[in-house]
């Protein structure tokens, strides 16, 4: 008989790489990837799903769709203590914010099939000679697992990024959920690097306003600052689409410097009046055209004359001190732009010692400070790393997955999530998380938006003064990451 060159598993892997490249070439909202970046995404996709099944096939079966990695370093309590000695984490692993979901019922059969497919895909190629060795075949041969839930009141949909099966249902559900939002969207995610979502939010807000719906659509975001040169371009593009680009002043400084360099070069070329040969003149015109295009591109990235003037002569080490401008009530080192119909607040999480909400310790008397040569007593601060991958919409819709808000997770890495149109679940998650992060929850979305901004400003000033934070919620503010558009694949 004829023997196949590749078995089905190997074919799926090759097909997955082709699908990744095809999807990236055709994807809406992704127009700035280079060929090198596409090759990286295609060749180095990872299996990023996080799932556990327990007692599958029995009445007591349960499953977990997870954001957590199964490692002690990645777990923490709700208190996010500054120094949790009992946590047993390795040195360098601090407070950690993450979310996983326990599920039961018929959805476990879908999770079981997903696991079987992944298991079979990783088997050695020679196992294809023995079809009975397939876990998927073995499980299909068994009676239907008794996983029906008595008095079930919720529906759930398993969603994935699965390039070898040409599946991007996590991305599709994000787009649909954002497009259906009428009150608020909450994103708690490790990364915030997919500008198409920002455009989708603006379109939804605009459509909402055009239909005469009063008020605003609100976007609440909890994420990390990028702290990586390779991530600055996509994060900045995301923030710029939402009118928040001034929260990355180091990137603005770098872009402003590039703009001045291009303008200086352009002025020198245009002021050079020496007669040129036809070929020299043509080359000069081409260089001028290229410089003008680069200047225009930077203008489109938000480097206006006002931003350019504000960043003029600022060195990288000066940027970190911009925060001190916030010490006065009416002074801010940023000027956020209004997006018609959309209100945006972007936060990170931090903890302090003494713990957030604690009173400021009583300082020593001045005489003791002087005689002891003791430094002024100040609180200490530590970043809480956000690893969550959660979307909430309107106290109605929940999507929890392993997928980050970036190109890799939505197009090339294998990811797993579970979506539920469950008002009880969405509302309880919002109450739990917002109460935990902001140390309080208000009665309306507008009041929560106002309260978040008040918390962000208070905590900003608390850090300048060396006082304990009032809550874990702090404003997104990246003063360290330089700008680089090269090989951004996260």
C-alpha positions as CSV (number, residue, x, y, z in Angstrom):
1,X,0.0,0.0,0.0
2,X,0.9,3.7,-0.3
3,X,2.4,5.3,2.8
4,X,1.7,9.0,3.5
5,X,4.8,11.2,3.7
6,X,3.3,13.0,6.7
7,X,0.7,11.8,9.2
8,X,-2.3,13.8,10.1
9,X,-0.7,15.4,13.1
10,X,2.3,16.6,11.1
11,X,0.0,17.9,8.4
12,X,-1.9,19.9,10.9
13,X,1.3,21.5,12.3
14,X,2.4,22.5,8.8
15,X,-1.2,23.6,8.0
16,X,-1.1,25.7,11.2
17,X,2.0,27.6,10.1
18,X,0.4,28.3,6.7
19,X,-2.8,29.4,8.4
20,X,-0.9,31.8,10.7
21,X,0.9,33.5,7.8
22,X,-2.4,33.7,5.8
23,X,-4.3,35.1,8.7
24,X,-1.6,37.7,9.4
25,X,-1.5,38.8,5.8
26,X,-5.3,39.1,5.6
27,X,-6.1,40.2,9.2
28,X,-8.1,43.4,9.7
29,X,-6.3,46.0,11.8
30,X,-2.8,44.6,11.4
31,X,-1.0,46.6,8.8
32,X,2.4,47.3,10.4
33,X,4.0,43.8,10.6
34,X,7.1,43.3,8.7
35,X,7.9,40.0,6.9
36,X,10.5,39.3,9.6
37,X,7.9,39.6,12.3
38,X,5.4,37.4,10.4
39,X,8.1,34.7,10.0
40,X,8.8,34.8,13.8
41,X,5.1,34.5,14.6
42,X,4.8,31.6,12.1
43,X,7.8,29.6,13.1
44,X,7.8,30.1,16.8
45,X,4.2,29.8,17.9
46,X,3.8,28.2,21.3
47,X,1.2,26.0,23.0
48,X,-0.1,28.5,25.6
49,X,-3.4,26.8,26.7
50,X,-3.9,26.2,30.4
51,X,-6.5,23.6,31.3
52,X,-7.1,20.9,33.9
53,X,-9.7,18.1,33.9
54,X,-10.4,16.1,37.1
55,X,-12.4,12.8,37.2
56,X,-13.4,13.2,33.6
57,X,-16.2,10.8,32.6
58,X,-17.6,10.5,36.2
59,X,-20.6,12.4,37.7
60,X,-18.2,14.4,39.9
61,X,-16.1,15.6,37.0
62,X,-14.8,19.2,37.1
63,X,-12.6,21.3,34.9
64,X,-10.5,24.4,35.1
65,X,-10.0,26.9,32.3
66,X,-7.0,28.9,33.5
67,X,-5.0,32.0,33.3
68,X,-2.6,30.7,36.0
69,X,0.5,28.8,35.2
70,X,0.9,25.6,37.3
71,X,3.8,26.9,39.3
72,X,4.0,28.1,42.9
73,X,5.6,31.4,41.9
74,X,2.5,32.4,40.0
75,X,0.0,32.3,42.8
76,X,-0.9,34.9,45.4
77,X,-3.6,36.0,47.8
78,X,-6.1,38.8,47.3
79,X,-4.1,41.0,49.7
80,X,-1.1,41.1,47.4
81,X,1.3,41.7,50.3
82,X,4.5,43.7,49.8
83,X,6.6,40.8,51.2
84,X,4.6,37.6,51.6
85,X,7.1,35.3,53.3
86,X,4.5,32.4,53.6
87,X,3.9,32.4,49.8
88,X,7.1,30.4,49.2
89,X,7.9,32.1,45.9
90,X,11.4,32.2,44.4
91,X,13.4,35.3,44.7
92,X,12.3,37.9,42.1
93,X,8.6,36.8,42.1
94,X,6.5,39.4,43.8
95,X,2.8,40.0,44.1
96,X,0.8,38.4,41.3
97,X,-2.8,39.0,40.0
98,X,-4.4,36.2,38.0
99,X,-7.8,34.5,37.4
100,X,-8.9,31.0,36.6
101,X,-12.4,29.5,36.3
102,X,-13.8,26.3,37.6
103,X,-16.4,24.7,35.3
104,X,-18.7,21.7,35.3
105,X,-21.4,20.3,33.1
106,X,-21.6,19.3,29.4
107,X,-18.8,21.8,28.5
108,X,-16.4,19.3,29.9
109,X,-16.8,17.1,26.9
110,X,-15.5,20.0,24.7
111,X,-12.6,20.5,27.0
112,X,-11.9,16.8,26.9
113,X,-11.9,16.7,23.2
114,X,-9.5,19.7,23.1
115,X,-7.2,17.9,25.4
116,X,-7.3,14.7,23.4
117,X,-6.5,16.6,20.2
118,X,-3.5,18.4,21.8
119,X,-2.3,15.1,23.3
120,X,-2.4,13.3,19.9
121,X,-0.7,16.2,18.2
122,X,2.3,15.9,20.4
123,X,2.8,12.1,20.0
124,X,5.7,10.8,18.0
125,X,5.0,10.4,14.3
126,X,5.3,6.6,14.5
127,X,2.2,6.4,16.7
128,X,0.1,7.1,13.6
129,X,0.7,3.5,12.5
130,X,-1.4,2.4,15.4
131,X,-4.8,4.2,15.3
132,X,-5.9,2.6,18.5
133,X,-3.1,4.6,20.3
134,X,-5.1,7.9,19.6
135,X,-6.5,9.3,22.8
136,X,-9.3,11.0,20.7
137,X,-10.3,7.7,19.2
138,X,-10.1,6.0,22.6
139,X,-12.3,8.7,24.2
140,X,-14.9,8.6,21.4
141,X,-15.3,4.9,21.8
142,X,-16.4,5.4,25.4
143,X,-20.0,6.0,26.5
144,X,-20.9,9.7,26.6
145,X,-19.6,11.0,30.0
146,X,-22.3,11.7,32.5
147,X,-21.5,15.4,33.0
148,X,-25.0,16.9,32.8
149,X,-25.5,19.5,35.4
150,X,-28.7,19.4,37.5
151,X,-30.5,22.7,37.6
152,X,-27.9,24.2,35.2
153,X,-28.6,28.0,34.7
154,X,-25.6,29.0,32.5
155,X,-24.4,28.4,29.0
156,X,-20.7,28.3,28.1
157,X,-18.8,28.3,24.9
158,X,-15.2,27.0,24.6
159,X,-13.2,29.2,22.3
160,X,-9.6,28.9,21.0
161,X,-6.8,30.2,19.0
162,X,-5.9,27.1,17.1
163,X,-4.0,28.0,13.9
164,X,-3.7,24.3,12.6
165,X,-7.5,24.2,12.5
166,X,-7.8,27.8,11.2
167,X,-9.6,28.8,14.4
168,X,-9.5,32.3,15.9
169,X,-12.7,32.3,17.9
170,X,-11.2,34.1,20.9
171,X,-10.5,37.1,18.6
172,X,-13.9,36.8,17.0
173,X,-15.6,36.8,20.4
174,X,-13.6,39.8,21.6
175,X,-14.7,41.8,18.6
176,X,-18.4,40.8,18.9
177,X,-18.4,41.5,22.6
178,X,-16.9,44.9,22.2
179,X,-19.2,45.7,19.3
180,X,-22.2,44.8,21.5
181,X,-21.2,46.9,24.5
182,X,-23.7,49.5,25.7
183,X,-22.3,50.6,29.1
184,X,-18.8,49.4,29.9
185,X,-15.9,47.2,28.8
186,X,-13.4,45.9,31.4
187,X,-10.1,44.4,30.2
188,X,-7.8,42.9,32.8
189,X,-4.9,41.5,30.8
190,X,-1.1,41.0,31.0
191,X,-0.7,42.9,27.7
192,X,-2.6,45.7,26.0
193,X,-1.2,45.6,22.5
194,X,-3.9,45.1,19.8
195,X,-4.9,48.4,18.3
196,X,-7.8,46.9,16.4
197,X,-9.7,46.6,19.7
198,X,-9.2,50.3,20.3
199,X,-10.6,51.1,16.9
200,X,-13.5,48.8,17.5
201,X,-14.3,50.5,20.8
202,X,-14.3,53.9,19.1
203,X,-16.7,52.6,16.4
204,X,-19.0,51.2,19.0
205,X,-19.0,54.4,21.0
206,X,-19.6,56.5,17.9
207,X,-22.5,54.2,16.8
208,X,-24.0,54.4,20.2
209,X,-23.9,58.2,20.2
210,X,-25.4,58.4,16.7
211,X,-28.4,56.5,17.9
212,X,-29.0,59.0,20.6
213,X,-28.1,56.9,23.5
214,X,-27.4,59.2,26.5
215,X,-24.1,59.2,28.4
216,X,-20.8,57.4,27.4
217,X,-19.4,54.0,26.8
218,X,-16.7,53.4,29.4
219,X,-13.4,51.4,29.1
220,X,-11.7,50.3,32.3
221,X,-8.3,48.6,31.8
222,X,-5.9,47.0,34.3
223,X,-2.6,45.9,32.7
224,X,1.2,46.2,33.1
225,X,3.5,48.8,31.6
226,X,5.5,47.2,28.8
227,X,9.0,47.5,30.3
228,X,10.3,46.1,27.0
229,X,11.8,47.8,24.0
230,X,10.2,45.3,21.7
231,X,6.7,46.0,23.0
232,X,6.7,49.8,22.9
233,X,5.4,50.3,19.4
234,X,2.2,48.2,19.8
235,X,1.4,49.5,23.3
236,X,1.9,53.1,22.2
237,X,-0.3,52.6,19.2
238,X,-3.0,51.1,21.4
239,X,-2.8,54.0,23.9
240,X,-2.7,56.6,21.1
241,X,-5.9,55.2,19.5
242,X,-7.5,55.8,22.9
243,X,-6.1,59.3,23.5
244,X,-3.8,58.1,26.2
245,X,-0.4,58.2,24.5
246,X,1.0,60.9,26.9
247,X,1.1,58.1,29.5
248,X,4.2,56.9,27.7
249,X,6.4,60.0,27.8
250,X,9.7,58.2,27.2
251,X,8.3,56.9,23.9
252,X,7.0,60.4,23.1
253,X,10.5,61.8,23.8
254,X,12.1,59.3,21.4
255,X,9.6,60.0,18.7
256,X,10.0,63.8,19.2
257,X,13.8,63.4,18.8
258,X,13.3,61.5,15.6
259,X,11.0,64.2,14.3
260,X,13.5,66.9,15.0
261,X,16.3,64.9,13.3
262,X,14.1,64.5,10.2
263,X,13.2,68.2,10.2
264,X,16.8,69.3,10.6
265,X,17.8,67.0,7.7
266,X,15.0,68.4,5.6
267,X,15.9,72.0,6.3
268,X,19.5,71.4,5.3
269,X,18.5,69.8,2.0
270,X,16.0,72.5,1.2
271,X,18.4,75.3,2.0
272,X,21.2,73.9,-0.1
273,X,21.0,75.9,-3.3
274,X,24.0,74.5,-5.1
275,X,23.2,73.6,-8.7
276,X,22.7,69.9,-9.1
277,X,22.9,67.6,-12.1
278,X,19.6,66.1,-13.2
279,X,20.5,62.8,-11.4
280,X,21.6,64.6,-8.2
281,X,18.4,66.6,-8.3
282,X,16.3,63.5,-8.7
283,X,18.1,61.8,-5.8
284,X,17.7,64.9,-3.7
285,X,13.9,65.1,-4.4
286,X,13.5,61.4,-3.5
287,X,15.3,62.0,-0.1
288,X,13.1,65.0,0.6
289,X,10.0,63.0,-0.2
290,X,11.1,60.2,2.1
291,X,11.8,62.7,5.0
292,X,8.4,64.3,4.5
293,X,6.7,60.9,4.7
294,X,8.5,60.1,7.9
295,X,7.6,63.4,9.4
296,X,3.9,62.9,8.4
297,X,4.0,59.4,10.0
298,X,5.3,60.8,13.2
299,X,2.5,63.5,13.2
300,X,0.0,60.7,12.8
301,X,1.6,59.0,15.8
302,X,0.6,62.0,17.9
303,X,3.8,64.0,17.9
304,X,2.2,67.4,17.4
305,X,4.1,70.7,17.6
306,X,2.8,71.0,21.2
307,X,4.3,67.6,22.2
308,X,7.5,68.3,20.3
309,X,7.9,71.6,22.2
310,X,7.1,70.0,25.6
311,X,9.7,67.2,25.0
312,X,12.4,69.5,23.5
313,X,15.7,69.1,25.2
314,X,14.5,66.5,27.7
315,X,17.0,63.8,28.2
316,X,15.9,60.2,29.0
317,X,16.9,60.6,32.7
318,X,14.6,63.7,32.9
319,X,11.5,61.7,32.0
320,X,11.3,59.8,35.3
321,X,11.0,63.1,37.2
322,X,7.9,64.2,35.3
323,X,5.8,62.5,38.0
324,X,6.9,65.2,40.4
325,X,4.7,67.6,38.5
326,X,1.7,65.9,40.1
327,X,2.6,67.0,43.6
328,X,0.1,69.9,43.2
329,X,-3.6,69.4,42.9
330,X,-4.0,71.2,39.6
331,X,-0.8,70.0,37.9
332,X,-0.5,66.9,35.7
333,X,2.4,65.7,33.6
334,X,0.0,64.4,30.9
335,X,-2.9,65.8,28.9
336,X,-5.3,63.0,27.8
337,X,-7.4,63.4,24.7
338,X,-11.2,63.0,24.6
339,X,-12.6,60.3,22.4
340,X,-16.2,61.1,21.2
341,X,-18.6,59.0,23.2
342,X,-15.9,57.0,25.0
343,X,-14.4,57.5,28.4
344,X,-11.1,55.6,29.1
345,X,-9.2,54.8,32.3
346,X,-6.0,52.7,32.1
347,X,-4.5,51.5,35.4
348,X,-1.8,49.2,36.7
349,X,-1.6,47.5,40.2
350,X,0.9,48.2,42.9
351,X,1.2,47.4,46.6
352,X,2.9,49.2,49.4
353,X,4.5,48.7,52.8
354,X,2.7,49.7,55.0
355,X,-0.2,48.0,53.2
356,X,-2.6,50.1,51.1
357,X,-5.2,51.8,53.2
358,X,-2.8,52.0,56.3
359,X,-2.2,55.4,57.9
360,X,1.1,57.0,57.4
361,X,3.5,56.0,60.3
362,X,4.3,58.8,62.7
363,X,7.7,60.2,61.9
364,X,10.4,60.8,64.4
365,X,10.6,64.3,65.9
366,X,12.9,66.6,63.9
367,X,15.5,66.6,66.7
368,X,15.7,62.8,66.7
369,X,16.0,62.8,62.9
370,X,18.9,65.2,63.1
371,X,20.8,63.6,66.0
372,X,20.4,60.1,64.6
373,X,21.0,61.1,61.0
374,X,18.0,58.9,60.1
375,X,16.3,59.2,56.7
376,X,12.7,60.4,56.6
377,X,10.4,57.5,57.1
378,X,8.7,56.6,53.7
379,X,6.6,53.8,52.4
380,X,8.0,51.3,50.0
381,X,6.2,50.2,46.8
382,X,6.2,47.1,44.6
383,X,4.4,46.3,41.3
384,X,1.7,43.7,41.3
385,X,2.2,41.7,38.1
386,X,-1.0,41.4,36.1
387,X,-1.2,38.0,34.4
388,X,-5.0,37.8,34.1
389,X,-6.7,37.5,30.7
390,X,-10.3,38.6,31.4
391,X,-13.0,40.5,29.5
392,X,-16.2,41.7,31.1
393,X,-18.9,43.6,29.2
394,X,-22.0,45.3,30.7
395,X,-22.5,43.0,33.7
396,X,-23.6,40.4,31.1
397,X,-20.7,38.8,29.3
398,X,-17.5,37.1,30.6
399,X,-14.6,35.8,28.5
400,X,-11.8,34.2,30.5
401,X,-8.9,32.7,28.6
402,X,-5.2,32.1,28.3
403,X,-5.0,34.7,25.5
404,X,-3.2,38.0,26.0
405,X,-4.3,41.1,24.1
406,X,-1.6,40.9,21.5
407,X,-1.0,39.5,18.0
408,X,0.6,36.3,19.2
409,X,-2.3,35.1,21.3
410,X,-5.0,36.1,18.9
411,X,-3.3,34.7,15.7
412,X,-0.4,32.3,16.2
413,X,-0.1,30.7,19.7
414,X,-2.6,28.0,20.7
415,X,-5.0,29.5,23.3
416,X,-8.1,28.3,25.2
417,X,-10.9,30.2,26.8
418,X,-14.5,30.0,28.0
419,X,-17.2,32.6,27.2
420,X,-20.4,32.9,29.2
421,X,-23.4,35.3,28.7
422,X,-24.1,35.1,32.5
423,X,-25.2,38.3,34.3
424,X,-24.7,36.8,37.7
425,X,-21.1,35.7,36.9
426,X,-20.1,39.0,35.2
427,X,-21.5,41.1,38.0
428,X,-19.9,39.1,40.7
429,X,-16.5,39.2,39.0
430,X,-16.8,43.0,38.6
431,X,-17.7,43.4,42.2
432,X,-14.9,41.1,43.4
433,X,-12.2,42.6,41.2
434,X,-13.1,46.3,41.3
435,X,-13.5,46.1,45.1
436,X,-10.2,44.4,45.5
437,X,-8.2,46.7,43.2
438,X,-9.8,50.0,44.0
439,X,-10.8,49.3,47.6
440,X,-14.4,50.2,46.9
441,X,-17.3,49.9,44.4
442,X,-19.8,52.5,43.5
443,X,-23.4,52.2,42.4
444,X,-23.0,53.3,38.7
445,X,-20.5,53.0,35.9
446,X,-20.1,56.8,35.9
447,X,-19.4,56.9,39.6
448,X,-16.9,54.1,39.3
449,X,-15.1,55.9,36.5
450,X,-14.9,59.0,38.7
451,X,-13.8,57.0,41.7
452,X,-11.1,55.2,39.8
453,X,-9.6,58.5,38.6
454,X,-9.7,59.8,42.1
455,X,-7.9,56.7,43.4
456,X,-5.3,57.0,40.6
457,X,-4.6,60.7,41.4
458,X,-4.4,60.0,45.2
459,X,-2.0,57.1,44.8
460,X,0.2,59.1,42.4
461,X,0.5,61.8,45.1
462,X,1.0,59.3,47.8
463,X,4.0,57.8,46.0
464,X,5.5,61.2,45.5
465,X,5.1,61.9,49.2
466,X,6.2,58.5,50.4
467,X,2.9,57.6,51.9
468,X,1.1,54.2,51.8
469,X,-1.3,53.8,48.9
470,X,-5.0,54.1,49.4
471,X,-5.6,51.0,47.2
472,X,-3.8,48.9,44.7
473,X,-5.0,50.9,41.7
474,X,-2.4,53.2,40.1
475,X,-2.3,55.0,36.8
476,X,-0.5,53.5,33.8
477,X,2.7,55.5,33.5
478,X,5.7,54.2,31.6
479,X,8.8,56.4,31.9
480,X,11.4,53.7,31.2
481,X,10.6,52.0,27.9
482,X,12.3,53.4,24.8
483,X,10.6,53.3,21.5
484,X,11.4,50.5,19.0
485,X,9.2,49.2,16.2
486,X,11.5,46.3,15.4
487,X,10.4,42.7,15.7
488,X,7.5,43.4,18.0
489,X,5.8,40.0,18.1
490,X,4.3,40.1,21.6
